[in-house]
Amino acid sequence: MFLNPSKFLFLMTLISGTLVSISSNSWMGAWMGLEINLLSFVPLMTNSNNLMATEASLKYFLTQALASSTLLFSVILLSQNNFFAFFFPESDCIINLMINSSLLLKMGAAPFHFWFPGVMEGLNWLNSFLLMTWQKIAPFMLISYCWEKNMIFFIVIMSVMVGSFGGLNQTSLRKLMAYSSINHIGWMLAALIVGENLFFIYFTLYSILSLSIIFLFSSFKMFHLNQMFSLSNSSLIKFCLMISLLSLGGLPPFLGFLPKWIVIQSLVESNNVFLISIMVTMTLITLYFYLRITYSSFMMANSELKWNFNLNQNNLNYYMLILSIFSIAGLFLITLMFNIF
């Protein structure tokens, strides 16, 4: 997962493009930041030795270019809004819908998600982690400036449904994580409706839990579901993977349940019971394919391959235990919040 100097430079440009986008005080500046982010992420994705990575980078570039052109066209219309409002009184609503649609396409929310699993399938785990987490920051921040309530509610429902049902028939771990990310996009949009502070809490915990899972997948070069049964003879690693996945799915009392609990409570208080009922039901389906990944960990006796991986097993156990501490800490945090409230 180490980067050469050129890749590191592109990574720094990627970070700076996101910062330019979220700190800009005009839509044109935000668009420029998104373009810097796009043009620095494509070289990170490409790999001359892997045709799938090249294909994924091309898919990503074409999709993001379409979203960027739609956003730029919407910004131009917004600058001439006084002229269009004279002929079309509903122009404000139409322009907001176009801006929202372009940003949702950039982050991969359903029903604009069709490019996301295919692009994830061609990436390595480091780029997959960036696509699942960092690449969503700028679109989320920009969509918080002009979101349409009814449209966002529809996107939340679509995202949790597509993220749940889409992962049921997948055997690729990268596609499973992609559909899991789509499901979490729905929850993060719901958190964004409640408030930006809750969104930051949810996004931070989601990034930490995703990092712990992707670190293990990357360390063992695991890309498909059948490789889970030959993971390792280390019970600690299996336990850490099980805890991290169940926490990512939002199973109480792990830490991943904490932001979902706050979202549920906030939406119930605002009388959005129908929305939260769909979200909770669909999340139970995502827990099913998380349990399918950790199936071998739950088995009391299962066949294991005995070859040795070229890894420092002690250091790997140590890192995995540190990352999983965040999930296990949810037991104490949620208990403490129950006592306070």
Secondary structure per residue as TSV (DSSP state, phi and psi in degrees):
chain	resnum	aa	ss	phi	psi
A	1	M	-	360.0	3.7
A	2	F	-	-76.0	149.1
A	3	L	-	-107.9	142.8
A	4	N	-	-78.8	169.1
A	5	P	H	-57.2	-38.9
A	6	S	H	-67.0	-41.9
A	7	K	H	-63.9	-38.5
A	8	F	H	-64.2	-38.2
A	9	L	H	-64.0	-43.3
A	10	F	H	-63.6	-36.1
A	11	L	H	-65.0	-41.1
A	12	M	H	-65.7	-37.6
A	13	T	H	-65.3	-37.7
A	14	L	H	-59.1	-46.6
A	15	I	H	-64.8	-42.8
A	16	S	H	-66.3	-35.0
A	17	G	H	-62.7	-40.4
A	18	T	H	-65.1	-42.2
A	19	L	H	-65.8	-38.3
A	20	V	H	-62.4	-41.3
A	21	S	H	-66.5	-45.2
A	22	I	H	-80.6	-16.8
A	23	S	H	-100.4	-0.4
A	24	S	-	-75.1	147.4
A	25	N	S	-103.8	14.4
A	26	S	S	-143.5	154.7
A	27	W	H	-67.2	-31.3
A	28	M	H	-66.9	-40.9
A	29	G	H	-65.1	-38.4
A	30	A	H	-64.1	-39.9
A	31	W	H	-63.9	-40.8
A	32	M	H	-62.9	-41.2
A	33	G	H	-61.8	-40.4
A	34	L	H	-64.4	-36.9
A	35	E	H	-68.9	-40.1
A	36	I	H	-61.4	-41.9
A	37	N	H	-62.1	-43.5
A	38	L	H	-64.4	-48.7
A	39	L	H	-71.1	-15.3
A	40	S	H	-94.0	-22.4
A	41	F	H	-82.7	-31.7
A	42	V	H	-60.5	-45.5
A	43	P	H	-63.3	-28.3
A	44	L	H	-67.9	-30.8
A	45	M	H	-79.1	-33.7
A	46	T	-	-69.6	146.2
A	47	N	-	-150.2	116.0
A	48	S	T	-64.3	-20.9
A	49	N	T	-93.0	0.1
A	50	N	-	-135.9	109.8
A	51	L	H	-68.9	-30.3
A	52	M	H	-65.5	-36.8
A	53	A	H	-67.5	-39.2
A	54	T	H	-65.2	-41.7
A	55	E	H	-64.6	-40.8
A	56	A	H	-64.3	-40.0
A	57	S	H	-66.2	-36.2
A	58	L	H	-67.2	-43.9
A	59	K	H	-59.2	-44.9
A	60	Y	H	-64.0	-42.9
A	61	F	H	-63.8	-45.6
A	62	L	H	-64.3	-42.1
A	63	T	H	-66.2	-45.9
A	64	Q	H	-68.2	-33.3
A	65	A	H	-65.3	-38.8
A	66	L	H	-62.6	-45.0
A	67	A	H	-65.1	-39.9
A	68	S	H	-66.4	-40.7
A	69	S	H	-66.2	-37.6
A	70	T	H	-64.8	-41.9
A	71	L	H	-64.3	-43.2
A	72	L	H	-64.2	-40.9
A	73	F	H	-63.0	-39.1
A	74	S	H	-66.4	-38.6
A	75	V	H	-65.2	-40.1
A	76	I	H	-63.4	-42.9
A	77	L	H	-63.2	-36.4
A	78	L	H	-66.4	-35.6
A	79	S	H	-69.6	-24.5
A	80	Q	T	-106.2	28.2
A	81	N	H	-64.7	-33.7
A	82	N	H	-62.3	-36.3
A	83	F	H	-69.9	-46.4
A	84	F	H	-71.4	-31.4
A	85	A	H	-64.4	-25.8
A	86	F	H	-67.5	-36.8
A	87	F	H	-95.0	-32.7
A	88	F	-	-125.7	98.6
A	89	P	T	-61.0	-24.9
A	90	E	T	-93.4	18.9
A	91	S	H	-65.2	-32.8
A	92	D	H	-60.1	-46.0
A	93	C	H	-64.6	-41.6
A	94	I	H	-65.1	-42.7
A	95	I	H	-65.8	-40.4
A	96	N	H	-62.7	-39.3
A	97	L	H	-64.0	-39.1
A	98	M	H	-66.5	-41.6
A	99	I	H	-64.9	-45.3
A	100	N	H	-61.7	-41.9
A	101	S	H	-64.3	-41.2
A	102	S	H	-66.4	-39.2
A	103	L	H	-71.2	-36.9
A	104	L	H	-66.9	-34.8
A	105	L	H	-65.1	-37.8
A	106	K	H	-65.5	-37.8
A	107	M	H	-87.0	-13.7
A	108	G	T	87.0	25.2
A	109	A	-	-76.0	147.3
A	110	A	T	-69.7	144.3
A	111	P	T	-90.0	22.5
A	112	F	S	-101.0	32.7
A	113	H	-	-101.9	-2.2
A	114	F	T	-62.3	-26.0
A	115	W	H	-80.1	-22.5
A	116	F	H	-66.3	-53.9
A	117	P	H	-62.4	-37.5
A	118	G	H	-65.6	-38.2
A	119	V	H	-69.1	-42.1
A	120	M	H	-59.6	-35.8
A	121	E	H	-63.7	-25.8
A	122	G	T	-96.7	3.0
A	123	L	S	-102.8	158.3
A	124	N	-	-79.0	176.5
A	125	W	H	-71.6	-30.8
A	126	L	H	-66.6	-47.3
A	127	N	H	-65.8	-33.9
A	128	S	H	-63.1	-40.1
A	129	F	H	-64.7	-41.6
A	130	L	H	-63.2	-40.6
A	131	L	H	-67.9	-33.6
A	132	M	H	-78.0	-24.8
A	133	T	T	-121.0	-73.1
A	134	W	G	-62.4	-38.1
A	135	Q	G	-68.9	-9.1
A	136	K	G	-96.2	-9.8
A	137	I	H	-65.0	-52.4
A	138	A	H	-62.2	-48.1
A	139	P	H	-60.1	-38.2
A	140	F	H	-64.1	-43.7
A	141	M	H	-66.6	-39.2
A	142	L	H	-71.2	-35.2
A	143	I	H	-72.6	-20.5
A	144	S	H	-71.6	-15.2
A	145	Y	H	-81.3	-25.2
A	146	C	H	-146.4	32.3
A	147	W	-	-73.5	144.1
A	148	E	-	-95.1	122.3
A	149	K	H	-59.3	-49.9
A	150	N	H	-64.3	-38.7
A	151	M	H	-66.9	-41.4
A	152	I	H	-65.7	-39.1
A	153	F	H	-60.3	-41.7
A	154	F	H	-64.3	-41.8
A	155	I	H	-66.1	-38.3
A	156	V	H	-60.2	-47.8
A	157	I	H	-63.3	-44.9
A	158	M	H	-63.4	-40.6
A	159	S	H	-67.0	-44.7
A	160	V	H	-68.3	-32.2
A	161	M	H	-73.3	-47.1
A	162	V	H	-65.3	-42.1
A	163	G	H	-63.4	-29.6
A	164	S	H	-81.7	-53.4
A	165	F	H	-74.6	-29.1
A	166	G	T	-67.3	-28.6
A	167	G	T	-86.9	-2.7
A	168	L	T	-69.2	-38.5
A	169	N	T	-104.1	22.7
A	170	Q	-	-99.2	139.7
A	171	T	-	-111.9	-9.1
A	172	S	B	-85.4	127.9
A	173	L	H	-66.4	-33.5
A	174	R	H	-68.1	-39.1
A	175	K	H	-70.0	-34.7
A	176	L	H	-61.6	-43.2
A	177	M	H	-68.3	-31.2
A	178	A	H	-66.3	-47.1
A	179	Y	H	-68.3	-32.8
A	180	S	H	-62.3	-40.0
A	181	S	H	-64.9	-38.4
A	182	I	H	-62.9	-40.8
A	183	N	H	-62.0	-42.1
A	184	H	H	-70.5	-26.3
A	185	I	H	-59.9	-41.5
A	186	G	H	-60.0	-43.4
A	187	W	H	-67.7	-37.6
A	188	M	H	-70.1	-34.0
A	189	L	H	-66.3	-39.4
A	190	A	H	-64.1	-39.0
A	191	A	H	-65.6	-35.1
A	192	L	H	-67.4	-33.7
A	193	I	H	-64.2	-39.8
A	194	V	H	-68.2	-46.2
A	195	G	-	172.4	152.5
A	196	E	H	-68.2	-31.1
A	197	N	H	-62.9	-42.8
A	198	L	H	-65.6	-36.0
A	199	F	H	-62.2	-42.8
A	200	F	H	-63.2	-40.1
A	201	I	H	-63.0	-47.8
A	202	Y	H	-62.7	-47.1
A	203	F	H	-64.6	-39.5
A	204	T	H	-64.6	-47.1
A	205	L	H	-65.9	-38.8
A	206	Y	H	-62.5	-40.4
A	207	S	H	-66.0	-41.0
A	208	I	H	-65.5	-45.0
A	209	L	H	-67.1	-39.3
A	210	S	H	-65.0	-37.4
A	211	L	H	-62.8	-42.1
A	212	S	H	-64.4	-37.6
A	213	I	H	-73.5	-45.1
A	214	I	H	-68.1	-31.7
A	215	F	H	-60.6	-42.0
A	216	L	H	-69.5	-45.7
A	217	F	H	-59.3	-41.2
A	218	S	H	-69.0	-38.0
A	219	S	H	-64.4	-37.0
A	220	F	T	-100.0	7.9
A	221	K	T	53.1	50.8
A	222	M	-	-104.0	129.0
A	223	F	-	-131.6	-10.9
A	224	H	B	-134.3	159.0
A	225	L	G	-66.5	-35.3
A	226	N	G	-70.1	-15.2
A	227	Q	G	-74.7	-14.7
A	228	M	G	-66.0	-28.4
A	229	F	G	-75.7	-14.7
A	230	S	G	-112.3	33.2
A	231	L	S	-60.9	-63.5
A	232	S	-	-177.1	163.5
A	233	N	S	-90.0	13.2
A	234	S	-	-88.4	115.0
A	235	S	H	-69.1	-29.1
A	236	L	H	-65.6	-42.5
A	237	I	H	-64.9	-42.3
A	238	K	H	-63.0	-39.5
A	239	F	H	-65.3	-42.8
A	240	C	H	-63.7	-41.3
A	241	L	H	-63.7	-43.1
A	242	M	H	-62.2	-45.1
A	243	I	H	-64.1	-44.2
A	244	S	H	-65.4	-42.0
A	245	L	H	-67.6	-43.1
A	246	L	H	-67.2	-33.8
A	247	S	H	-69.2	-40.0
A	248	L	H	-63.1	-33.2
A	249	G	T	-75.3	-10.1
A	250	G	T	85.4	26.6
A	251	L	-	-78.5	124.2
A	252	P	T	-70.7	147.8
A	253	P	T	-104.4	31.7
A	254	F	S	-76.8	169.1
A	255	L	T	-64.1	-31.6
A	256	G	T	-64.2	-18.9
A	257	F	H	-76.1	-22.8
A	258	L	H	-59.7	-53.8
A	259	P	H	-65.9	-33.6
A	260	K	H	-67.0	-35.7
A	261	W	H	-63.4	-42.5
A	262	I	H	-66.4	-40.3
A	263	V	H	-62.8	-44.6
A	264	I	H	-59.2	-46.6
A	265	Q	H	-63.9	-41.0
A	266	S	H	-68.1	-41.0
A	267	L	H	-70.8	-34.0
A	268	V	H	-66.2	-39.4
A	269	E	H	-66.8	-26.5
A	270	S	T	-95.3	16.4
A	271	N	T	63.4	34.0
A	272	N	-	-104.0	54.2
A	273	V	H	-67.9	-38.5
A	274	F	H	-62.2	-44.2
A	275	L	H	-62.4	-46.4
A	276	I	H	-70.9	-28.3
A	277	S	H	-64.7	-43.3
A	278	I	H	-65.0	-42.8
A	279	M	H	-63.0	-44.5
A	280	V	H	-67.4	-41.3
A	281	T	H	-62.9	-43.9
A	282	M	H	-68.1	-31.8
A	283	T	H	-67.8	-30.3
A	284	L	H	-62.9	-32.6
A	285	I	H	-69.6	-38.5
A	286	T	H	-63.7	-33.2
A	287	L	H	-62.9	-28.2
A	288	Y	H	-63.2	-48.8
A	289	F	H	-79.5	-14.7
A	290	Y	H	-69.0	-41.9
A	291	L	H	-64.5	-32.3
A	292	R	H	-64.8	-36.2
A	293	I	H	-66.4	-39.4
A	294	T	T	-94.1	18.7
A	295	Y	H	-58.6	-43.9
A	296	S	H	-67.3	-23.7
A	297	S	H	-74.1	-29.5
A	298	F	H	-81.1	-18.9
A	299	M	-	-74.0	133.5
A	300	M	S	-69.6	-36.9
A	301	A	S	-137.6	123.8
A	302	N	-	-148.1	154.6
A	303	S	-	-73.2	138.5
A	304	E	-	-134.1	142.8
A	305	L	-	-81.0	141.7
A	306	K	-	-105.0	9.0
A	307	W	-	-73.2	159.0
A	308	N	-	-98.1	135.0
A	309	F	-	-82.9	151.7
A	310	N	S	-80.9	63.1
A	311	L	S	-135.3	152.4
A	312	N	-	-80.4	98.4
A	313	Q	H	-61.7	-38.9
A	314	N	H	-65.3	-44.8
A	315	N	H	-64.7	-39.2
A	316	L	H	-64.1	-42.8
A	317	N	H	-60.4	-38.8
A	318	Y	H	-65.3	-46.2
A	319	Y	H	-65.3	-42.7
A	320	M	H	-63.7	-38.1
A	321	L	H	-66.4	-38.6
A	322	I	H	-64.0	-45.4
A	323	L	H	-66.4	-34.0
A	324	S	H	-77.8	-16.2
A	325	I	H	-58.2	-33.9
A	326	F	H	-62.3	-37.5
A	327	S	H	-72.4	-44.1
A	328	I	H	-67.0	-29.4
A	329	A	T	-63.6	-18.0
A	330	G	H	-60.6	-29.1
A	331	L	H	-56.7	-45.1
A	332	F	H	-78.1	-39.2
A	333	L	H	-64.5	-45.8
A	334	I	H	-68.1	-37.9
A	335	T	H	-61.8	-41.2
A	336	L	H	-64.3	-40.8
A	337	M	H	-68.2	-34.5
A	338	F	H	-61.9	-39.6
A	339	N	H	-69.8	-33.5
A	340	I	H	-74.5	-45.3
A	341	F	-	-94.9	360.0
